[in-house]
Structures are given as C-alpha cells and as structure tokens.
Amino acid sequence: MTNHFELFGLAPSFALDAGALERAFRQLQSQVHPDRFARAGDAERRASMQWSTRANEAYRLLKDPVQRARYLLELHGVDTGFETDTAMPGDFLARQIELREALEEAKEKRDAAALDAMKRDLAASSRALEAELASRIDGAQDYAGAAGAVRRLQFLKRLAEEVEAAYDFE
C-alpha cells in the first residue's frame, strides 16, 4: 500500500505545493470517481468507491498543516503524542492562557475588532510554526523535535476555531 504522498505522486514534505496537491487530487478523482463506474460490475464499482474514499481522506489530511505534519512524523516512526504527551513550554502555555482570557473578554464585550486582532496574531503565529515545521521536517529531518511544534500548532488551530466561532454574538 502506498502512502498518501505516493498516492498523488508527490514527494513527502511538509512544505507541500497546495496547487500540485489539488491538481493531483482532481486527476486521481477523474480516474476513480464512482460516476465513471456507474455501469460497471459490482466489484469495479466497489473498488472505485474505495479508491475515491481513500483519495478524499488522503487529500483532506495532506491539505491540513497539522494533520500533514502528524502524518509525516508517523511515517518516520514518531508519535506526536497528542493524547499522552501534553507537556508544553511554560511560556507557550502562559500565552495560551492570556489569549483565552482575551477571547472571553472580547466575547463578553462583543468586540469584533479585538477578535480581528486575535485572528491576525494567531495566523502570524501559525505561519511561524509552519515555517519551523518545514525547517525541522524537510530540512533538518528532526522528526522528534518537530513533534512539539505540531502540538503547539494544534493548540493555535483550536484557538483560531474558537475565535472564529466567537463572532456569532447571539
């Protein structure tokens, strides 16, 4: 069985060309989509459905930076430990507490400008972590060292989702 990168004919890397992934996904889907096999036998339709499902799952995983990083680390035998390793640097945790307090305050005050500022700050922090991951995974091949950055990026992603949800002031 091929890995997700091989499925799309892409080199395994964190700094993935989103356009190349999109093109490879569309090309694969055009070959295996169940609509192409509507008049085929049961076995062919079932195989088409399985390939199409696998392509969709692989595409969703590779498109998401957190999931792509986790997957790359797993390919190299590193467990990111989301479930078991919750240790984070103290300064990062302190910053998370500050951001969560600021989020609660912005929600209470219905302060869209504060939420906008948080979104920009989280996006910038996420980009910095993604650059760190590209350097650690693609450059230095420091897979074990990248695990902590993946966990921090996951924290930021969750917080960004909470900020986005906070705009609903109802």
C-alpha positions in Angstrom: 0.0 0.0 0.0 1.3 3.4 -0.9 1.3 6.4 1.5 -0.8 9.5 0.9 2.0 11.4 -0.8 2.7 8.5 -3.2 -1.0 8.2 -4.0 -0.8 11.7 -5.5 2.7 11.3 -7.0 4.1 13.9 -4.6 7.4 13.9 -2.6 6.8 13.6 1.2 7.3 17.0 2.6 5.7 19.5 5.0 6.1 22.4 2.6 3.7 21.0 0.1 2.7 22.8 -3.0 -1.1 23.2 -2.5 -1.7 23.7 -6.2 0.2 20.5 -7.1 -1.8 18.6 -4.4 -5.1 20.0 -5.8 -4.2 19.1 -9.4 -3.1 15.5 -8.4 -6.3 15.0 -6.4 -8.5 16.2 -9.2 -6.6 14.0 -11.7 -6.9 10.9 -9.5 -10.6 11.6 -8.8 -11.3 11.8 -12.5 -9.9 8.3 -12.9 -11.5 6.6 -9.9 -14.7 8.5 -9.2 -17.7 6.2 -8.8 -19.7 8.1 -11.5 -17.2 6.7 -14.1 -18.1 3.2 -13.0 -21.9 3.5 -12.8 -22.4 0.9 -15.5 -19.6 -1.4 -14.3 -19.9 -4.6 -12.4 -20.3 -4.7 -8.6 -16.6 -5.4 -7.9 -15.4 -2.5 -10.1 -18.0 -0.1 -8.5 -16.9 -1.2 -5.0 -13.2 -0.8 -5.9 -13.9 2.7 -7.4 -15.8 3.7 -4.2 -12.8 2.5 -2.1 -10.3 4.4 -4.2 -12.4 7.5 -4.2 -12.8 7.4 -0.5 -9.1 6.9 0.1 -8.3 9.8 -2.3 -10.7 12.1 -0.4 -9.3 11.1 3.0 -5.7 11.5 1.8 -6.4 14.9 0.3 -8.1 16.2 3.4 -5.2 15.0 5.6 -2.5 16.4 3.4 -4.3 19.7 2.9 -4.3 20.4 6.7 -0.9 21.5 8.0 -1.4 19.9 11.5 -2.6 16.6 10.0 0.1 16.6 7.3 2.8 17.2 9.9 1.5 14.4 12.2 1.3 12.1 9.2 4.9 12.8 8.1 6.1 12.2 11.7 4.2 8.9 11.8 5.8 7.9 8.5 9.2 8.4 10.3 8.1 6.5 13.4 7.5 9.5 15.6 4.2 9.6 17.7 3.2 13.3 18.2 1.7 12.2 21.5 -1.4 14.4 21.3 -3.3 12.0 23.6 -0.4 11.1 26.0 2.1 14.0 25.9 0.5 17.2 26.9 3.7 18.9 28.1 4.2 22.3 26.6 6.8 25.0 27.2 5.7 27.3 30.1 5.9 30.5 28.0 3.6 29.0 25.4 1.1 27.8 28.0 1.1 31.3 29.6 0.5 32.9 26.3 -2.4 30.5 25.6 -4.0 31.5 29.0 -3.6 35.2 28.1 -5.2 34.6 24.7 -8.1 32.6 26.1 -8.7 35.4 28.7 -8.6 38.0 25.9 -11.0 35.8 23.8 -13.5 35.6 26.7 -13.3 39.4 27.2 -13.8 40.0 23.5 -16.8 37.7 23.5 -18.4 39.4 26.6 -17.9 42.8 25.0 -18.9 41.7 21.6 -15.7 43.3 20.3 -15.2 42.3 16.7 -12.0 44.5 16.4 -10.4 42.5 19.2 -11.4 39.3 17.6 -9.9 40.5 14.3 -6.6 41.3 16.0 -6.6 37.9 17.6 -7.2 36.2 14.3 -4.2 38.1 12.8 -2.0 37.3 15.7 -2.9 33.6 15.6 -2.4 33.5 11.8 1.1 35.0 12.2 2.0 32.6 15.0 0.7 29.7 12.9 2.7 30.7 9.9 5.8 30.9 12.1 5.2 27.4 13.4 4.6 26.1 9.9 7.9 27.6 8.8 9.6 25.9 11.8 8.0 22.6 10.9 9.1 22.9 7.3 12.7 23.6 8.5 12.6 20.7 11.1 10.9 18.1 8.9 12.0 18.9 5.4 15.4 20.5 6.1 16.9 19.1 9.3 14.9 15.9 9.3 14.5 16.5 13.1 11.2 14.5 13.3 11.3 14.1 17.1 12.0 17.8 17.6 9.1 18.6 15.3 6.6 16.8 17.5 6.4 19.7 20.0 5.9 22.2 17.2 3.0 20.1 15.9 1.3 20.1 19.3 1.7 23.9 19.5 0.3 24.4 16.1 -2.7 22.2 17.1 -3.3 24.5 20.1 -3.3 27.5 17.8 -5.6 25.9 15.4 -8.1 25.1 18.1 -7.9 28.6 19.4 -8.4 30.1 16.0 -11.5 28.0 15.5 -12.8 29.3 18.9 -12.1 32.9 17.8 -14.0 32.3 14.5 -17.0 30.9 16.4 -16.9 33.9 18.8 -18.1 36.2 16.1 -21.5 34.8 16.5 -22.7 37.3 19.1 -26.1 35.9 19.5 
